Amino acid sequence: MSMTVNAELAARFGLSAEEYQKVLDIMGRVPSLTELGIFSVMWSEHCSYKSSRVHLKTLPTKAPWVIHGPGENAGVVDIGEGLAAVFKMESHNHPSFIEPYQGAATGVGGILRDVFTMGARPVANLNALRFGDPSLPVTRRVIDGVVRGIGGYGNCVGVPTVGGEINFHPAYNGNPLVNAMTVGIARTDKIFLSAAAGIGNPVVYVGSKTGRDGIHGATMSSAEFDEHAASKRPTVQVGDPFTEKLLIEACLELMATDAIVAIQDMGAAGLTSSAVEMAGKGGVGIELDLDKVPQRETGMTAYEMMLSESQERMLMVLKPERTETARTIFEKWDLDFAVVGVLTDTARITVRHNGRTEADIPLAPLADEAPLYHRPLVHTPPPGRIGIVADPVGIEHALLTLLACPDLASRAWVWNQYDSGVGGQTSRRPGAADAAIVRVEGTRRGLAMTTDCTPRYCQADAHAGGAQAVAEAWRNITATGALPLAVTDNLNFGNPEKPEIMGQFADAVRGMGEACRALDFPVVSGNVSLYNQTSHPNGISTPILPTPAIGAIGVIEDVTKAVGLAMPEGCELVLIGEIRGELGQSLWLREICHREEGAPPVIDLTAERRNGDFVRRMIAEGRVEACHDIADGGLLVTIAEMVMASGTGCYLERPHFGTSLHAWYFGEDQACYVIATKQARELIDAAESSHVPVRHLGRSGGDALVLNEGMKLSAERMREVNGAFFPKLMER
């Protein structure tokens, strides 16, 4: 590649002709190579959100319990007793296709740093994964690497991986999604922010040495893939979880002192983004001497050091008198520590290397004049509701088919590679409840956490799908007995330069915002991942399904009162909510009839709030033994999962339903829960007095799921069918 700075090189770096002209106007001259690199990464889609900011501003971000919303490294919410939950979700999609193990591993490492950089000790990891057609060898390769990468990093760093989700669809064949989420705990009076302050204060580099890995990773994540994706392997970072563990402990030890003025992890765009964002937020200048940067490779240029995305690195502004205290701590943990710069009053970033000034840029334009696009939108009309669909196979065959399908099959093969109990505070492990629960150490309270999205709903109707993703996350937390508090999001979409994709994005965000407002569920952090689209040699470009993944947390004051899926003998099964038998976009329609059609189920946010608040109240009053919300697969899959979780069977009464029996059992109606209770009469009376739809379904007992229609399936048989998919897939 020619390194003569001109419009052609700028285009290779991802800058449009108009954006490059703006750089020339700001600088008043042709930029140096290092300056061009700084502009290209800071103005990339990944760092500047230039296509999405206008829509993200419409999301609700405030509530009395929100301490810090979007704009910091992670969101922060008050959870009581002087403590805060710090959490965020972020993507590592493109790197995980190119190099699945390291792509997923460094995704985990990066999101961990976003959380502990704010003073929080990480207590849990989650993930939201989307893969392509499982029959393809490339899909198996990506699954294997991603799962090993998540487990390898999280297990070694000592943070439990407690939850997540996995979907499959051919739309992800060339572009899998790897969204990583971390939750941490901090004291509310010890939250650390990134805005630099104090002219003359030292700028300190800590952690691992800088190498050439990850250069232009942010730019690579802001472009479509093509058949040459494998050639981009050098842009994938390489992680070291053992160093990350040392970095966590060293940072938290230093945070117990009064040494830190500001702190920022070196994530996307590395030293460039951390330096620019810290100084920019603080309204100060920053001067960097790259001769002082710890390097693991010889002959590195200023351009390479500024754009490297080597992992396990942080940038700090310290009080001058506390610098040696900090040095002692990091050297004790066998980590690099170097004073690499100073804060100035120039409002510029100045970079020097080998006695030369390699970059001298005004900071304000890097943020204030970053491109902001109101991209053209084309709103896809939502499909009409499907009519009556005949049942071609019967209830039993359909249930077994659904339990065996990729989207519902047991994830035990995946979970068993993750250490979900390290730290000793995990109360509800993967698969045991609708949300994972981690006890807040030293207290009785727990944090419930989940990730959720139904991309096939979003493909059919992005507005309804965005609302449903939020509502399902809210339901999953509610079903454990926890109070939902706040949301982080990871908005994965195709190429925003295509009006139909931008229309999907805008509609999904609008739906999310409506649901967040209706459910008092503010968005406090998040990430946007665009250009998840694959260009083919024939000129066709294939986008992923629109996937606005929602990560969410809630709090329960007494973790011993949380409920899961497993139901004991002698319970009555009660339905909360109204079943209409909605089969549009359902798994039943896809897996049994091989059709992906119709409108997704109706999202009634008033019903969601009413029904969920009632369920949470019943759990708090001790009336609920087990609870599971109705989602993928419908009512019968929900009950089958409760049977498989406990080994306790149940008998279901014949429903008095105005439409087809299969629609009753497999419709994916929203705002619905199945409750196992030993106080059925009292619970039903309470529901009726609260105007909550309620219905008796049957009773638990035995070891089989029995329907009045004559079906009888043992828990063992269902577990066998449900557990077969991943072992068979991965042993090929």
GISULFEN-V932720 format. One record per backbone hydrogen bond with DSSP energy under -1.0 kcal/mol. NH is the residue of the N-H (numbers start at 1). CO is the residue of the C=O. Records with the same first field share a line. If there is no record, write none. Layout:
BEGIN
NH->CO, CO
END
This chain:
BEGIN
10->6
11->7
12->8
13->9
14->11
15->10
20->16
21->17
22->18
23->19
24->20
25->21
26->22
27->23
28->24
36->32
37->33
38->34
39->35
40->36
41->37
42->38
43->39
48->44
49->45
53->49
55->52
56->52
57->53
58->55
59->56
66->63
67->76
68->76
72->69
75->87
76->68
77->85
78->65
79->83
83->80
84->186
85->77
86->184
87->75
88->182
90->180
92->178
96->92
97->94
98->94
99->95
103->99
104->100
105->101
106->102
107->103
108->104
109->105
110->106
111->107
112->108
113->109
114->110
115->111
116->112
117->113
118->115
119->116
120->115
121->185
123->183
124->183
125->160
126->181
127->163
128->179
129->165
130->177
131->167
136->133
140->136
141->137
142->138
143->139
144->140
145->141
146->142
147->143
148->144
149->145
150->146
151->147
152->148
153->149
154->150
155->151
156->152
157->153
159->154
161->419
162->125
165->127
167->129
169->131
172->169
173->170
177->130
179->128
180->90
181->126
182->88
183->124
184->86
185->121
186->84
188->82
190->187
192->118
196->278
200->343
201->198
203->341
204->316
205->338
206->314
207->336
208->312
210->294
214->234
217->214
220->216
221->217
222->219
225->533
229->226
231->228
232->229
233->230
235->232
236->233
244->240
245->241
246->242
247->243
248->244
249->245
250->246
251->247
252->248
253->249
254->250
255->251
257->254
261->317
262->317
263->193
264->315
266->313
267->265
270->267
272->269, 306
274->270
275->271
276->272
277->273
278->274
279->275
280->276
281->277
282->278
284->279
285->344
286->348
287->342
288->350
289->340
290->352
292->289
296->210
305->301
306->302
307->303
308->304
309->213
314->206
315->264
316->204
317->262
318->202
319->259
322->319
323->320
326->322
327->323
328->324
329->325
330->326
331->327
332->328
333->329
334->331
335->330
336->207
338->205
340->203
341->203
342->287
343->201
344->285
349->361
350->286
351->359
352->288
353->356
356->353
358->351
359->351
361->349
363->347
367->364
368->364
369->365
370->367
373->50
378->499
398->394
399->395
400->396
401->397
402->398
403->399
404->400
408->405
409->405
410->722
415->411
416->412
417->414
418->415
420->418
424->421
427->437
428->437
432->429
436->449
437->428
438->447
439->425
440->445
443->440
446->556
447->438
448->554
449->436
450->552
452->550
457->454
458->454
459->455
460->456
461->457
465->461
466->462
467->463
468->464
469->465
470->466
471->467
472->468
473->469
474->470
475->471
476->472
477->473
478->474
479->475
480->477
481->478
482->477
483->555
485->553
486->553
487->522
488->551
489->525
490->549
491->527
492->547
493->529
498->495
501->498
502->498
503->499
504->500
505->501
506->502
507->503
508->504
509->505
510->506
511->507
512->508
513->509
514->510
515->511
516->512
517->513
518->514
519->515
521->516
523->60
524->487
527->489
529->491
531->494
532->493
533->531
534->542
535->225
536->540
539->536
542->534
544->532
547->492
549->490, 547
550->452
551->488
552->450
553->486
554->448
555->483
556->446
559->444
561->558
562->559
563->480
565->432
570->700
572->677
573->698
574->675
575->695
576->673
577->693
585->597
586->583
590->586
591->587
592->588
595->589
608->604
609->605
610->606
611->607
612->608
613->609
614->610
615->611
616->612
617->613
618->614
619->615
620->616
621->617
622->619
623->618
625->676
626->676
627->564
628->674
630->672
634->631
636->665
638->634
639->635
640->636
641->637
642->638
643->639
644->640
645->641
646->642
647->643
649->702
650->704
651->699
652->706
653->697
657->655
664->660
665->661
666->662
667->663
668->582
673->576
674->628
675->574
676->626
677->572
683->679
684->680
685->681
686->682
687->683
688->684
689->685
690->686
691->688
692->687
695->575
697->573
698->573
699->651
700->571
701->649
705->713
706->650
707->711
708->652
710->707
713->705
715->703
718->714
719->715
720->716
721->717
722->718
723->719
728->724
729->725
730->726
731->727
END
